Amino acid sequence: MRNNLSDWWVALVEVHSLKSMDVVRFYRPVKPLCKNHYLFDFVKRSQQVARIPEFRPENYLVQSKITADSTNVGSLVLPMQAVRTHFPVVGIPSETHAKERLYFTDAHTNEWIGAIAVSDSNTLSYMLTFGRTYHLKADDAIRFYRPVQPLNSRHFLIEIQERGAARTDPSQSGSAENDGDGHDSGQGVALL
């Protein structure tokens, strides 16, 4: 039996040309034909990750500065209005649920999973890891973009702006309300 199962698995991988980063999902049908009846699906992540993300000015969403508190606590605070405007998939009235997951790809095609929560949380997670990887410091900034071909509705692009870099708004709007300064008098949402 074991040999038949491994042969079946090898054949499945070969027939669908699956690679190491691809994901295979197994499901139970609503009305199974027998006890061990499953459905499967796969996502070819290897093809999606290989694409270079496109940071187009028209897809610019918002920029947020890194503060000293951000680097110490490990979370980035975005103004509540910026989250509601630019991340509409995040439905966080704090009364319904505490966190939402978002998926990010940076300019080097690294993928990051972040939790976004109402800013009462002091949990160390996503932003601290990201900050250490890129050695983010106070006055650096992260720009958020909508991807040209998103992996899903919760997928966004992030670009690092170091503090010495020119600070121009890629959307060309000249509006200061597009930039989060990390200070929102408690009316923000933390990206963890």
Phi, psi and omega in degrees: 000317182299318180295320178298320180294315180292325176297318179298317182295315178299318179296318179300314180298316181292315183299321183263006179052047181283144179243178188297331182267356179289154183243132175251129180245136177249139182230150170268129178291155179300317177239085182294146179283331178208180185299317183256040180267121180227155172251153176225158178214160178219154178238123181275081181293330182300325178286322182290319183290330184294337181291141175277127180294144180255115179266080182275139179304323181289347179258006178296135180253297186199157176238142177225132179281147173276130178253169176300320177298321179301315182289327179286315185276330179090024177220153180253127181265124176251139177301140182306318181296322178296320179294314181296325182283314190260342179236065186297342178288348180270106178256081184249072155284128187301343181288335185271313178199159189274323187223156171229146176265137174234154182240133184233148172235134179263182184295341179263013183062021171285141180253141182228141174250128180233149174256136178246131187217160174298138197285036171269350189278143174243024183289136176268121177201244191314301190293328178296315178299313180297317180298319179292322180298318183258006180052049181292141180231168177304141181079355166289168180220156174242129176256138180251137179229155171273129180289153177294316177234084183293149176289328177196182184290348180254018183258131180222164176255148176231143180228136181270133173243110178287156188300335179277348184285157178297140183254074176253147180278115183297339180280353178063018183278334182072008183272128178288341182288348176282342184258124175274134180262005180084351179243122183220019176053041176080005181258028186247182178234135181268134172262113186265000000 
